[in-house]
Amino acid sequence: MKMAFISDIHGNYEALKAVLAELDSLGISRVYCAGDVVGYYSQVNECCRELRERNIPCVMGNHDWYMAGGGFALDRGV
């Protein structure tokens, strides 16, 4: 089984599509996302939908955590 890890998508749907197409062409059977799906670019919903449709497991990056309402540790005085 070939697997790949992606991260730091930051809402860049065009780049995500290009990377996933390349992984498809390489015969990658399993993809994992190491976080930061959101941030910077505006196509967050499209990126999340693509990852869900492909059943790509993700962990939360710091940008994801912030957008989910967790904020940064400095915001809580920690």
C-alpha positions in Angstrom: 0.0 0.0 0.0 1.3 3.4 -1.0 0.4 6.3 1.3 1.0 10.0 1.4 0.8 12.8 3.9 -0.4 16.3 3.0 -0.7 19.5 5.2 -0.9 23.3 5.1 -3.6 23.4 2.5 -4.8 26.8 4.0 -7.9 26.9 1.8 -6.1 26.8 -1.5 -8.5 24.5 -3.4 -6.7 24.7 -6.7 -3.4 23.6 -5.2 -5.2 20.8 -3.3 -6.8 19.5 -6.5 -3.4 19.5 -8.2 -1.7 17.6 -5.4 -4.5 15.1 -5.2 -4.4 14.5 -9.0 -0.7 13.9 -8.8 -1.2 11.4 -5.9 -3.9 9.7 -7.9 -1.5 9.4 -10.9 1.1 7.8 -8.6 -1.3 5.2 -7.4 -1.4 6.4 -3.8 -4.0 4.4 -2.0 -4.2 6.2 1.3 -3.8 10.0 2.1 -3.6 11.6 5.5 -3.8 15.3 6.3 -1.6 16.7 9.0 -3.6 19.8 9.5 -4.0 23.5 8.6 -6.8 23.0 6.1 -8.0 26.5 6.7 -6.4 29.9 6.6 -5.1 32.4 4.0 -7.1 31.4 1.0 -10.9 31.6 0.6 -11.9 28.2 -0.6 -12.0 26.5 2.8 -15.4 24.8 2.2 -14.3 23.3 -1.1 -11.2 21.9 0.6 -13.1 20.4 3.5 -15.6 18.9 1.1 -12.9 17.3 -1.1 -11.2 15.8 2.0 -14.5 14.5 3.3 -15.5 13.0 0.0 -12.2 11.2 -0.3 -12.3 10.1 3.3 -9.0 11.6 4.1 -8.4 11.7 7.8 -7.2 15.0 9.3 -5.8 16.2 12.5 -6.2 19.9 13.5 -3.4 22.3 12.8 -3.1 25.6 14.7 -5.1 27.4 12.0 -7.9 24.8 12.2 -7.9 25.0 16.0 -8.2 28.8 15.9 -11.0 28.7 13.4 -12.9 26.1 15.4 -13.0 28.5 18.3 -10.0 27.3 20.3 -8.0 30.4 19.8 -4.3 30.7 20.5 -2.8 29.9 23.9 -1.7 33.5 24.2 -5.3 34.7 23.8 -6.1 32.8 27.0 -3.2 34.2 29.0 -1.4 30.9 29.0 
